[in-house]
Amino acid sequence: MRVAVVGATGMVGEVMLQVLAERNFPVTELIPVASEKSVGKEIEFKGTKYKVVGLQTAVEMRPDIALFSAGGETSLEWAPKFAEVGTTVIDNSSAWRMDPTKKLIVPEINASELTKEDKIIANPNCSTIQMVLVLAPLHKKYKIKRVIVSTYQSITGTGVKAVQQLENEYVGIQGEMAYKYQIHRNAIPQCDSFEENGYTKEEMKLVRETQKIIGDKTIAVTATAIRIPVVGGHSEAVNVEFANDFNVSEIRDILHHTDGVVVQDNTDTYTYPMPLFAQGKDEVFVGRIRRDESQPNSLNMWIVADNLRKGAATNTIQIAEYLVANKLV
């Protein structure tokens, strides 16, 4: 299994390499790929050093799978070139997510949609993945009418530059700014750029991707995405209105038996999800599960996950694992 990691020197790319090693993915040859300025650098994977190559060289090496984490423009230009030589691309950017000809996959929910013909597969947005993993089994049981979500997103979602900004601000150093404002001791109500409707791209990803992954365009979603000075993962306050009534203990039981979800919900022991404890873990954590007493058939939840792992690298590699296990590559 020849595996290319496109964007291998970036924040998500580095986590991809880590997760590939941890999960013992059957890599027979690793092809680390990055921009021209990184070509020739060495990276280590499972005790072996590999030289970083450029995109054209990687295409010519015809990997079986290419894991992309190099931005939308790179994906739009290069994913089809890899696909043309028979490589299956799993792309982390937003480039292909809403393309009606491409599958948008969270393996626990809809991996069964994949076929050998799918040569470019989209990995959803980090904040969407953790939310839909919790929502999907509840939708099957109670049918979701509406979702209101407010996100509290880690600066790692922006990248290395944002982490450096926060670290500089901790110690009072004036450096390069990833955001228009200070992030230390602050909350910035903007993740990504604004669309014409006044919502950010991040907020609209939560709307559009949720409907596509769950496969129901009637689910109404409205979102507010906020950047906070945290590194461990994204947190979400999620309010869900169902068509049918529910029992809260049954909700907990359903989620307890959902693959990839961990219920942390005991107010007596102050047990609830937090990015501090989600960091470095692959699961999605859910707690503060309680009925919304202001609205019929409605529920409040708090959902947390490491955005670099299940929100990006781990989900991508789980897709690759499904492809290998089902002989689709």
N, C-alpha and C positions, 0 to 999 in steps of 0.2 A: 504494500500500500504506500504509494508515493504521495506525500502530503505537502502542499505548498501553504505557507502562512504568509499572506500578503499584508504587509504592515507589521512585520514581525518585531520591529524595534519600538513600536508604539505601546501605549499603556495597555490596550486590550490585547494586542498581539503578544505581549509578554505573558499576560495571564493565559492566553490560549496555549502557549507552549507549556506552561505550568500544568494546566488542566489535562492536556494530552498525555503528559508524563504521569500525573497522578492516577488517571483512569486507565493507564496501560493501553491506550489506543494503538492498534497494530501498525505503527509507522515503520516501514522498512527503509525509507529514505525521506529525510526532511529537507524541504527546499524553503529556506527563509528568504522572503522577498521584501524589499523596501525601496524607497526613493533613491535616485542616483547618488545623493550625498552619503548614503549609508552603504552603498555597494562596496564589497570587499571587507567590511567589518566582520568580526566573528561573533557568533552566538553559541552558547552551549546548551545542548539538549541531551539529557540522560547520559551525561559524562562524555559526550562526543562534541567536538567543535565543528561548526558548519559556517561556511562563508555566505554572507548575504549576497544575493544576486538581484539583478534588475528584472522588470516585468517581462520584457521580450525574451530574455534568457529563460525565465521560468516557463513561459508558454512553450518554448522550443523543447523543454524537458518533459512536457506532456504528463503532468502529475495526474493521479487518479482523482484526487480531491484538492480543491483550493479553498482555504478558509480566508475570506476577505475581511479586513478591518482597516481600510485605507481611505475612507471618505467616498461620498457619492459620485463625484466626477470621475475618480479613478475606476470605480465599479462600472459606471456606465460605459466607459471606453474599453476596459480590459476584460470584464467578465465574459462578454460575448466572444472575445478572442480565445480565452481558455475553453469555453464551451465548444467552439468550432473544432478544437483538436481532441475533443472527447472528455475533457475534464468536467467534473461536477463541481460547480461553484456554490458555496454557502456564504451569502453576503450579509455583513453586519450593518451596512449603511441603509439609508432610507431610499436608495435609488430604485429598487425593484419592488418595494413592499406593496404598493397599491397598483402595480401593473396587473391587469386582469389575467394575463397569461402566465403569471408567476405565483407559486404557492408561498404563503406566509405561515411559517410553521413554529408551533410550540409542541414538541414531540408528545407530551402527555395528553395533548388535546386532539391534534389532527395530523400526526405523522402518517397515518394510514392513507392519506391523500396522495402520498408521494409515489412516483413511478420511475422507471429507468429513463423515461423521456424528459424528466425534469433536470435540466442541466444548469439552470440558475435558480437557486432556492433562496428566498428572503428570510432573514432572521429578524423578528420584530424589534421594536423599540424597547429599551430596558424597562421603562416604567409601565409599558403595556404588558410585557411578559408576566411580571409579578402579579398584576391585577387580574388578568384573564385566567391564570392558573387557579386562582381562588374562585372566580366567577363562573367558570365553565360548568363545574358539577352542580352548582346551585341553579344555574339556568335550566339544566336538564330536569331538575326536580320541581322548580317553582315558576319558571319562565320570568326572566328579567324584563321589566318595562323601561326602567330608567336608572342611570348611574350618575351620581355626582361625586367627582373625585378632586381632592386637593393633594398635590404632591409636594414633598419636602426633599429636594434632590441633592445628592452628594456632588461636590465639586469635581470628583473624579469623572463624572459624566462629561465634563468639558475637556478634560485631558491634563497632561503634565503641566501645561502653562498655568492652569487654574490652581493646581496643587502648589506650585511655586509661588504664586501670588499670595495664597493664604499663609504659607510658611514665612514669606517676607513680612507680611503684615503682623504676624505673631511677634516678630522681633523688631519691628519698626524700620525695616529696610524699604526704601522706595525702589521698586523694580518694574518689570514689564507687567502690564495689566491684561488679564484674560477677560475681565468684565469692565463695564463702564464705571462701576463703583467699587468701593471697598467691600470685601465679602466677610472679613473678620468682624464679629459682633454685629452681623447684618443678615437680612433676608431680602433677596432680590426677586421681585415678582415677574421674572422674565427668564424662561429657558428657551433658547433658540430665537429666531427672528419673528417679527410680527407678520401675520397675514392680513389681508384687507378687512376681514371681519373683526379685527381687534384681538383675536386669539393668537397665541404663538404657535409655531409649527409643532412644538412638543405637545401642546394641548390638543391640537387637531389630530396628531398621531394617535393619541389615546381614544379619540372618537372613531376614526376611520379603521384603525387596525383592530380594535375590539370587535367591531361588527364583522370584519372579514375573517378573523380567526375563529370566532364562535359560530360564524355562518348565519347570522341573523341581522339584517339591516334595520329591523324594527326596534332594536335596542337603542334607546336615546341615551347619549352620553354627553355630559358637559364637564369641562376640566379647568382647573387653575393650577399652573405649575410654578413652583417656587424653588429658587436655589438657596441652599443654606450652607454654612461653613462646617460641613461634616464630610468625612472621608469614607466611612464604613459602608454606606449603601443608601438607597432611596427609601423613603417612607411615604405612605399614602393613607389619607383619611378617606374612606370610601363609604358612601351612602347608596344603598340599593333598594329600589322599589320593585316588588315582585307582583305578578298577576295573581298569584295564589298565596294564601297565608302560610305561615311556617311556625315551627317550634324551635326556639333557640338551641335547645339541647340537641335537636336533630341536625341543625346546621353544624354544630360543633362535631357531631359524629360523622357527618358527610365529609367534612374537611379533614378530620382525623384519618379517614381512609382514602384520601386523595394523594396519589403519588406526587412527591416533590413538595408537599405542603406540610408544615409543622405548626400545630396549634399551640400557642403560648397564651393562655387565657385564664388566669386565676388572680382576681383582684385581692383575695385574702392574703396571698403571698407576694403581691406586687409583681406578678409575672405577666409580662407583655413584651412584644417584639421591640427591639431597638437596633439601630445600625451598628452600635458599639459591639453587639454580640453576633450580628449577621455577617460581619466582615470576614471574608475568607471561606464562607460556607456556600453550598450550592442550593440549599433549600429556600423556599419562600415561607416566611413566618407570618402568622396571622393571629391577632388577639383583639382585645377590647370589643368582643362580639356581643352586641346588645341590640335590642329592639329600638327602633326609632319611635318614640312615643308620640311624636307630633303628626305622624302620617300612617295610614293603614298599610299593612303588608310591607313594611320598610325596615331596613336593617343597617346598623353602623358597624364598621370594621376598621382595623388598623393593620396595614400590610407592609412588611419590610423585607427587602432582599438586597444582597450585594449586587450592585448594578454591573460590576465588571465580570462577575461570574454567571449566575443564572440569567442576569440581564443582558449578557453578551457572550462571553467565551464559552461557558458551560452549555448554554442552550445550543450554540453553534455546533459544538462537539457531540452533543446528544443527537442532533440531526444526523451528523456523520456516522455515529454509531448505529443508528437505525438503518441507514443506507447499507452499511456493511453487513449488518445482521440479516437483512432481507435481500442480500445479493442484488442491490440496485445500483452498485458501482462495480 
